[in-house]
């Protein structure tokens, strides 16, 4: 059961899906910050309601929050990149080991077959 769970949890598709979910969540922060702190204040300027903030803002546009969200996204994306790179390396090693084992078995089976043929011919 543990082996089946390992195969399921570390399949390429499952990892890709997990990365997509986390990246989507991080990108959602960027979009939310863009709308909340840049687009909406501009609309507020047009309609006469401006909220002046103390941190990194200009006429109510909180670009500091947007920049922070972009930085958060880049940090999360880099961390996921490193995680996926390590996971892919580990999976590749397992696949190479399996291929080597199959290759060794093939050589042994071929030798056995040849020996059986020789014995049959004698």
Phi and psi in degrees as GROMACS dihedral restraints (atoms count N, CA, C in turn):
[ dihedral_restraints ]
;  ai    aj    ak    al  type     phi  dphi    fc
    3     4     5     6     1   -63.9    20    10
    4     5     6     7     1   -40.4    20    10
    6     7     8     9     1   -63.5    20    10
    7     8     9    10     1   -42.2    20    10
    9    10    11    12     1   -63.9    20    10
   10    11    12    13     1   -41.1    20    10
   12    13    14    15     1   -63.2    20    10
   13    14    15    16     1   -42.3    20    10
   15    16    17    18     1   -60.5    20    10
   16    17    18    19     1   -44.6    20    10
   18    19    20    21     1   -62.5    20    10
   19    20    21    22     1   -39.7    20    10
   21    22    23    24     1   -69.6    20    10
   22    23    24    25     1   -49.4    20    10
   24    25    26    27     1   -68.1    20    10
   25    26    27    28     1   -29.6    20    10
   27    28    29    30     1  -109.9    20    10
   28    29    30    31     1    18.3    20    10
   30    31    32    33     1   -66.7    20    10
   31    32    33    34     1   152.3    20    10
   33    34    35    36     1   -58.0    20    10
   34    35    36    37     1   -41.1    20    10
   36    37    38    39     1   -64.8    20    10
   37    38    39    40     1   -40.3    20    10
   39    40    41    42     1   -66.4    20    10
   40    41    42    43     1   -42.6    20    10
   42    43    44    45     1   -64.1    20    10
   43    44    45    46     1   -42.2    20    10
   45    46    47    48     1   -60.5    20    10
   46    47    48    49     1   -42.1    20    10
   48    49    50    51     1   -64.8    20    10
   49    50    51    52     1   -43.7    20    10
   51    52    53    54     1   -61.4    20    10
   52    53    54    55     1   -43.0    20    10
   54    55    56    57     1   -63.1    20    10
   55    56    57    58     1   -42.7    20    10
   57    58    59    60     1   -61.9    20    10
   58    59    60    61     1   -40.9    20    10
   60    61    62    63     1   -64.4    20    10
   61    62    63    64     1   -46.5    20    10
   63    64    65    66     1   -67.1    20    10
   64    65    66    67     1   -42.3    20    10
   66    67    68    69     1   -63.2    20    10
   67    68    69    70     1   -39.5    20    10
   69    70    71    72     1   -61.9    20    10
   70    71    72    73     1   -41.6    20    10
   72    73    74    75     1   -64.4    20    10
   73    74    75    76     1   -42.1    20    10
   75    76    77    78     1   -66.8    20    10
   76    77    78    79     1   -41.3    20    10
   78    79    80    81     1   -66.9    20    10
   79    80    81    82     1   -31.7    20    10
   81    82    83    84     1   -59.3    20    10
   82    83    84    85     1   -37.2    20    10
   84    85    86    87     1   -63.0    20    10
   85    86    87    88     1   -39.2    20    10
   87    88    89    90     1   -64.5    20    10
   88    89    90    91     1   -47.2    20    10
   90    91    92    93     1   -63.8    20    10
   91    92    93    94     1   -43.4    20    10
   93    94    95    96     1   -61.1    20    10
   94    95    96    97     1   -43.7    20    10
   96    97    98    99     1   -64.8    20    10
   97    98    99   100     1   -40.1    20    10
   99   100   101   102     1   -59.8    20    10
  100   101   102   103     1   -47.4    20    10
  102   103   104   105     1   -69.4    20    10
  103   104   105   106     1   -49.3    20    10
  105   106   107   108     1   -68.7    20    10
  106   107   108   109     1   -42.5    20    10
  108   109   110   111     1  -104.9    20    10
  109   110   111   112     1   -10.9    20    10
  111   112   113   114     1  -120.5    20    10
  112   113   114   115     1   -56.3    20    10
  114   115   116   117     1   -69.7    20    10
  115   116   117   118     1   -48.1    20    10
  117   118   119   120     1   -63.3    20    10
  118   119   120   121     1   -41.3    20    10
  120   121   122   123     1   -62.5    20    10
  121   122   123   124     1   -35.2    20    10
  123   124   125   126     1   -63.6    20    10
  124   125   126   127     1   -41.6    20    10
  126   127   128   129     1   -65.1    20    10
  127   128   129   130     1   -38.4    20    10
  129   130   131   132     1   -61.4    20    10
  130   131   132   133     1   -37.1    20    10
  132   133   134   135     1   -63.1    20    10
  133   134   135   136     1   -40.3    20    10
  135   136   137   138     1   -64.7    20    10
  136   137   138   139     1   -39.3    20    10
  138   139   140   141     1   -96.7    20    10
  139   140   141   142     1     4.5    20    10
  141   142   143   144     1    90.0    20    10
  142   143   144   145     1     8.1    20    10
  144   145   146   147     1  -115.2    20    10
  145   146   147   148     1   108.2    20    10
  147   148   149   150     1  -120.0    20    10
  148   149   150   151     1   134.3    20    10
  150   151   152   153     1  -108.8    20    10
  151   152   153   154     1   113.6    20    10
  153   154   155   156     1   -86.3    20    10
  154   155   156   157     1   125.0    20    10
  156   157   158   159     1  -108.0    20    10
  157   158   159   160     1   161.2    20    10
  159   160   161   162     1   -87.0    20    10
  160   161   162   163     1   -26.3    20    10
  162   163   164   165     1  -103.0    20    10
  163   164   165   166     1   124.3    20    10
  165   166   167   168     1    35.8    20    10
  166   167   168   169     1    65.3    20    10
  168   169   170   171     1  -137.6    20    10
  169   170   171   172     1   154.5    20    10
  171   172   173   174     1  -137.5    20    10
  172   173   174   175     1   111.0    20    10
  174   175   176   177     1    54.2    20    10
  175   176   177   178     1    42.5    20    10
  177   178   179   180     1    88.5    20    10
  178   179   180   181     1    -6.8    20    10
  180   181   182   183     1   -89.1    20    10
  181   182   183   184     1   110.5    20    10
  183   184   185   186     1   -88.1    20    10
  184   185   186   187     1    71.3    20    10
  186   187   188   189     1   -68.6    20    10
  187   188   189   190     1   -21.3    20    10
  189   190   191   192     1   -62.9    20    10
  190   191   192   193     1   -38.9    20    10
  192   193   194   195     1   -66.5    20    10
  193   194   195   196     1   -38.5    20    10
  195   196   197   198     1   -66.1    20    10
  196   197   198   199     1   -44.8    20    10
  198   199   200   201     1   -61.0    20    10
  199   200   201   202     1   -41.7    20    10
  201   202   203   204     1   -62.5    20    10
  202   203   204   205     1   -40.4    20    10
  204   205   206   207     1   -65.1    20    10
  205   206   207   208     1   -38.4    20    10
  207   208   209   210     1   -65.3    20    10
  208   209   210   211     1   -42.7    20    10
  210   211   212   213     1   -62.4    20    10
  211   212   213   214     1   -44.3    20    10
  213   214   215   216     1   -57.5    20    10
  214   215   216   217     1   -44.8    20    10
  216   217   218   219     1   -60.5    20    10
  217   218   219   220     1   -46.0    20    10
  219   220   221   222     1   -64.2    20    10
  220   221   222   223     1   -39.0    20    10
  222   223   224   225     1   -64.6    20    10
  223   224   225   226     1   -46.2    20    10
  225   226   227   228     1   -63.4    20    10
  226   227   228   229     1   -43.8    20    10
  228   229   230   231     1   -62.4    20    10
  229   230   231   232     1   -41.2    20    10
  231   232   233   234     1   -66.6    20    10
  232   233   234   235     1   -42.5    20    10
  234   235   236   237     1   -62.0    20    10
  235   236   237   238     1   -42.3    20    10
  237   238   239   240     1   -66.1    20    10
  238   239   240   241     1   -37.9    20    10
  240   241   242   243     1   -59.0    20    10
  241   242   243   244     1   -46.7    20    10
  243   244   245   246     1   -62.7    20    10
  244   245   246   247     1   -44.6    20    10
  246   247   248   249     1   -59.9    20    10
  247   248   249   250     1   -47.7    20    10
  249   250   251   252     1   -65.7    20    10
  250   251   252   253     1   -38.8    20    10
  252   253   254   255     1   -61.4    20    10
  253   254   255   256     1   -44.2    20    10
  255   256   257   258     1   -65.7    20    10
  256   257   258   259     1   -44.7    20    10
  258   259   260   261     1   -61.5    20    10
  259   260   261   262     1   -43.6    20    10
  261   262   263   264     1   -63.4    20    10
  262   263   264   265     1   -39.5    20    10
  264   265   266   267     1   -62.4    20    10
  265   266   267   268     1   -44.3    20    10
  267   268   269   270     1   -65.0    20    10
  268   269   270   271     1   -41.7    20    10
  270   271   272   273     1   -65.4    20    10
  271   272   273   274     1   -39.9    20    10
  273   274   275   276     1   -62.2    20    10
  274   275   276   277     1   -41.2    20    10
  276   277   278   279     1   -61.5    20    10
  277   278   279   280     1   -43.7    20    10
  279   280   281   282     1   -61.5    20    10
  280   281   282   283     1   -43.6    20    10
  282   283   284   285     1   -63.9    20    10
  283   284   285   286     1   -40.6    20    10
  285   286   287   288     1   -64.0    20    10
  286   287   288   289     1   -41.5    20    10
  288   289   290   291     1   -62.8    20    10
  289   290   291   292     1   -42.0    20    10
  291   292   293   294     1   -63.8    20    10
  292   293   294   295     1   -42.4    20    10
  294   295   296   297     1   -63.0    20    10
  295   296   297   298     1   -41.3    20    10
  297   298   299   300     1   -63.2    20    10
  298   299   300   301     1   -40.7    20    10
  300   301   302   303     1   -64.6    20    10
  301   302   303   304     1   -43.1    20    10
  303   304   305   306     1   -63.6    20    10
  304   305   306   307     1   -41.8    20    10
  306   307   308   309     1   -62.7    20    10
  307   308   309   310     1   -43.2    20    10
  309   310   311   312     1   -64.3    20    10
  310   311   312   313     1   -41.8    20    10
  312   313   314   315     1   -63.8    20    10
  313   314   315   316     1   -38.7    20    10
  315   316   317   318     1   -63.5    20    10
  316   317   318   319     1   -43.1    20    10
  318   319   320   321     1   -62.2    20    10
  319   320   321   322     1   -46.1    20    10
  321   322   323   324     1   -61.5    20    10
  322   323   324   325     1   -45.1    20    10
  324   325   326   327     1   -63.7    20    10
  325   326   327   328     1   -37.3    20    10
  327   328   329   330     1   -64.8    20    10
  328   329   330   331     1   -43.5    20    10
  330   331   332   333     1   -62.5    20    10
  331   332   333   334     1   -42.6    20    10
  333   334   335   336     1   -61.9    20    10
  334   335   336   337     1   -44.5    20    10
  336   337   338   339     1   -59.2    20    10
  337   338   339   340     1   -45.5    20    10
  339   340   341   342     1   -63.6    20    10
  340   341   342   343     1   -41.6    20    10
  342   343   344   345     1   -63.5    20    10
  343   344   345   346     1   -41.1    20    10
  345   346   347   348     1   -64.9    20    10
  346   347   348   349     1   -38.6    20    10
  348   349   350   351     1   -63.4    20    10
  349   350   351   352     1   -44.5    20    10
  351   352   353   354     1   -61.8    20    10
  352   353   354   355     1   -43.3    20    10
  354   355   356   357     1   -64.7    20    10
  355   356   357   358     1   -36.8    20    10
  357   358   359   360     1   -68.0    20    10
  358   359   360   361     1   -38.0    20    10
  360   361   362   363     1   -71.3    20    10
  361   362   363   364     1   -24.9    20    10
